[in-house]
Amino acid sequence: MQPYEERLTAPRSWWLASVLVGVAMALVLLPFGTLPLLAGLVGGTAVAAVVTSAYGSVRVRVVAGSLVAGDAKIPVSALGDAEVLKDEETRAWRTYKADPRAFMLLRAYIPTALRVNITDPDDPTPYAYISTRHPEALAEALESVRNNAA
């Protein structure tokens, strides 16, 4: 069985935006002198980078018979069929086809996802929508764990 692990990192353009936030803070503080300008540059960039890093540090894993996606840990035994979503289907399931009760680990900058039905009768969540750059590999890892458990 091959374990699956993926970190959903923020795109490079977001890191550039962090630097631009620092430059904007520096420009705001420019009238107050050089030291506030430098503080704004460093502080603004640092705060924006921390926010970018926190948002982009979500992990998706299949470990110990469970799908771990962000803060959610779902036993593979409670999961049904997995559907690989690409392009238009991904957009549809995160917009007009989305169920408000669904668990969604959504990252709009990732164009592919996996939708996995949740079969636990005690759980009102109909499915899990998980943004992933490798939906086929994630589906295979879930299937592998399901087959090894049977």
C-alpha positions as a Markdown table, in Angstrom:
| # | Residue | x | y | z |
|---|---|---|---|---|
| 1 | Met | 0.0 | 0.0 | 0.0 |
| 2 | Gln | 1.3 | 3.4 | -1.0 |
| 3 | Pro | 0.7 | 6.2 | 1.5 |
| 4 | Tyr | -0.6 | 9.4 | 0.1 |
| 5 | Glu | 0.4 | 12.8 | 1.3 |
| 6 | Glu | 0.1 | 16.2 | -0.3 |
| 7 | Arg | 0.5 | 19.8 | 0.9 |
| 8 | Leu | -1.7 | 22.3 | -0.7 |
| 9 | Thr | 0.7 | 25.2 | -1.0 |
| 10 | Ala | -0.3 | 28.7 | -2.1 |
| 11 | Pro | 0.8 | 29.7 | -5.6 |
| 12 | Arg | 3.9 | 31.8 | -6.2 |
| 13 | Ser | 1.9 | 34.8 | -7.2 |
| 14 | Trp | 0.5 | 35.0 | -3.6 |
| 15 | Trp | 4.1 | 35.2 | -2.3 |
| 16 | Leu | 4.7 | 38.1 | -4.7 |
| 17 | Ala | 1.5 | 39.7 | -3.3 |
| 18 | Ser | 2.9 | 39.4 | 0.2 |
| 19 | Val | 5.9 | 41.5 | -0.9 |
| 20 | Leu | 3.6 | 44.0 | -2.5 |
| 21 | Val | 1.6 | 44.3 | 0.8 |
| 22 | Gly | 4.9 | 45.2 | 2.5 |
| 23 | Val | 5.7 | 47.8 | -0.2 |
| 24 | Ala | 2.2 | 49.3 | 0.3 |
| 25 | Met | 2.7 | 49.5 | 4.1 |
| 26 | Ala | 6.1 | 51.1 | 3.5 |
| 27 | Leu | 4.5 | 53.8 | 1.2 |
| 28 | Val | 1.8 | 54.5 | 3.8 |
| 29 | Leu | 4.5 | 55.1 | 6.4 |
| 30 | Leu | 6.9 | 57.0 | 4.1 |
| 31 | Pro | 5.8 | 60.5 | 5.4 |
| 32 | Phe | 6.9 | 59.5 | 8.9 |
| 33 | Gly | 10.5 | 58.8 | 8.0 |
| 34 | Thr | 13.0 | 56.1 | 7.0 |
| 35 | Leu | 12.7 | 53.9 | 10.1 |
| 36 | Pro | 8.8 | 53.7 | 9.9 |
| 37 | Leu | 9.2 | 53.0 | 6.2 |
| 38 | Leu | 11.5 | 50.0 | 6.9 |
| 39 | Ala | 9.3 | 48.8 | 9.7 |
| 40 | Gly | 6.3 | 48.9 | 7.4 |
| 41 | Leu | 8.1 | 47.1 | 4.6 |
| 42 | Val | 9.4 | 44.3 | 6.9 |
| 43 | Gly | 6.3 | 44.1 | 9.1 |
| 44 | Gly | 3.8 | 44.2 | 6.2 |
| 45 | Thr | 5.7 | 41.6 | 4.3 |
| 46 | Ala | 6.0 | 39.4 | 7.3 |
| 47 | Val | 2.3 | 39.5 | 8.3 |
| 48 | Ala | 1.2 | 38.9 | 4.7 |
| 49 | Ala | 3.7 | 36.0 | 4.4 |
| 50 | Val | 2.4 | 34.4 | 7.6 |
| 51 | Val | -1.2 | 34.7 | 6.4 |
| 52 | Thr | -0.2 | 33.2 | 3.0 |
| 53 | Ser | 1.7 | 30.4 | 4.7 |
| 54 | Ala | -1.1 | 29.5 | 7.1 |
| 55 | Tyr | -3.6 | 29.3 | 4.3 |
| 56 | Gly | -1.3 | 27.3 | 2.1 |
| 57 | Ser | -0.2 | 24.8 | 4.6 |
| 58 | Val | -3.1 | 22.4 | 4.5 |
| 59 | Arg | -2.3 | 18.8 | 4.2 |
| 60 | Val | -4.2 | 16.0 | 2.6 |
| 61 | Arg | -3.2 | 12.5 | 3.7 |
| 62 | Val | -4.3 | 8.9 | 3.8 |
| 63 | Val | -2.9 | 7.4 | 7.0 |
| 64 | Ala | -4.0 | 4.7 | 9.5 |
| 65 | Gly | -7.1 | 3.8 | 7.6 |
| 66 | Ser | -8.3 | 7.4 | 7.5 |
| 67 | Leu | -8.5 | 10.3 | 5.1 |
| 68 | Val | -7.1 | 13.4 | 6.8 |
| 69 | Ala | -7.9 | 16.6 | 5.0 |
| 70 | Gly | -7.1 | 19.7 | 6.9 |
| 71 | Asp | -8.8 | 19.4 | 10.3 |
| 72 | Ala | -11.1 | 16.6 | 9.2 |
| 73 | Lys | -10.3 | 12.9 | 9.9 |
| 74 | Ile | -12.7 | 10.6 | 8.1 |
| 75 | Pro | -12.3 | 6.8 | 8.4 |
| 76 | Val | -12.1 | 5.1 | 5.0 |
| 77 | Ser | -14.8 | 2.7 | 6.1 |
| 78 | Ala | -17.2 | 5.7 | 6.2 |
| 79 | Leu | -16.3 | 6.6 | 2.6 |
| 80 | Gly | -18.1 | 5.5 | -0.5 |
| 81 | Asp | -17.3 | 6.0 | -4.2 |
| 82 | Ala | -14.7 | 8.6 | -5.2 |
| 83 | Glu | -15.2 | 10.8 | -8.3 |
| 84 | Val | -12.2 | 12.5 | -9.9 |
| 85 | Leu | -13.2 | 16.1 | -10.8 |
| 86 | Lys | -11.4 | 18.2 | -13.5 |
| 87 | Asp | -11.9 | 21.7 | -14.9 |
| 88 | Glu | -15.6 | 22.4 | -15.5 |
| 89 | Glu | -16.8 | 19.6 | -13.1 |
| 90 | Thr | -14.6 | 21.0 | -10.4 |
| 91 | Arg | -16.1 | 24.5 | -10.8 |
| 92 | Ala | -19.6 | 23.0 | -10.9 |
| 93 | Trp | -19.2 | 21.1 | -7.6 |
| 94 | Arg | -17.8 | 24.1 | -5.8 |
| 95 | Thr | -20.5 | 26.4 | -7.0 |
| 96 | Tyr | -24.1 | 25.5 | -8.1 |
| 97 | Lys | -23.9 | 21.7 | -7.5 |
| 98 | Ala | -22.4 | 22.1 | -4.0 |
| 99 | Asp | -24.4 | 20.9 | -1.0 |
| 100 | Pro | -24.2 | 23.2 | 2.0 |
| 101 | Arg | -23.9 | 20.2 | 4.3 |
| 102 | Ala | -20.8 | 18.9 | 2.5 |
| 103 | Phe | -17.3 | 19.0 | 3.9 |
| 104 | Met | -15.2 | 21.1 | 1.5 |
| 105 | Leu | -11.5 | 21.5 | 1.6 |
| 106 | Leu | -11.5 | 24.1 | -1.2 |
| 107 | Arg | -8.6 | 25.8 | -2.7 |
| 108 | Ala | -9.7 | 27.8 | -5.8 |
| 109 | Tyr | -6.2 | 28.0 | -7.2 |
| 110 | Ile | -6.2 | 24.1 | -7.6 |
| 111 | Pro | -8.1 | 23.2 | -10.8 |
| 112 | Thr | -8.7 | 19.5 | -9.8 |
| 113 | Ala | -10.5 | 17.8 | -6.9 |
| 114 | Leu | -11.8 | 14.6 | -5.6 |
| 115 | Arg | -15.4 | 14.2 | -4.4 |
| 116 | Val | -15.9 | 11.3 | -2.1 |
| 117 | Asn | -19.4 | 10.1 | -0.9 |
| 118 | Ile | -19.7 | 9.7 | 2.8 |
| 119 | Thr | -21.7 | 6.6 | 3.6 |
| 120 | Asp | -21.9 | 6.8 | 7.4 |
| 121 | Pro | -25.7 | 6.8 | 8.3 |
| 122 | Asp | -25.0 | 8.8 | 11.5 |
| 123 | Asp | -23.2 | 11.6 | 9.6 |
| 124 | Pro | -25.4 | 14.2 | 7.8 |
| 125 | Thr | -22.5 | 15.1 | 5.5 |
| 126 | Pro | -23.3 | 13.8 | 2.0 |
| 127 | Tyr | -19.8 | 14.0 | 0.6 |
| 128 | Ala | -16.3 | 15.4 | 1.0 |
| 129 | Tyr | -14.9 | 17.8 | -1.7 |
| 130 | Ile | -11.1 | 17.8 | -1.5 |
| 131 | Ser | -9.0 | 20.1 | -3.7 |
| 132 | Thr | -6.0 | 18.1 | -4.8 |
| 133 | Arg | -3.4 | 18.3 | -7.5 |
| 134 | His | -3.4 | 14.5 | -7.8 |
| 135 | Pro | -7.0 | 13.3 | -7.6 |
| 136 | Glu | -6.3 | 10.0 | -9.3 |
| 137 | Ala | -3.5 | 9.1 | -6.8 |
| 138 | Leu | -5.7 | 10.1 | -3.9 |
| 139 | Ala | -8.6 | 7.9 | -5.2 |
| 140 | Glu | -6.1 | 5.0 | -5.7 |
| 141 | Ala | -4.8 | 5.4 | -2.1 |
| 142 | Leu | -8.4 | 5.4 | -0.7 |
| 143 | Glu | -9.2 | 2.3 | -2.8 |
| 144 | Ser | -6.0 | 0.6 | -1.7 |
| 145 | Val | -6.8 | 1.2 | 2.0 |
| 146 | Arg | -10.4 | 0.0 | 1.5 |
| 147 | Asn | -9.2 | -3.2 | -0.3 |
| 148 | Asn | -6.6 | -4.0 | 2.4 |
| 149 | Ala | -9.2 | -3.6 | 5.2 |
| 150 | Ala | -11.6 | -6.1 | 3.5 |
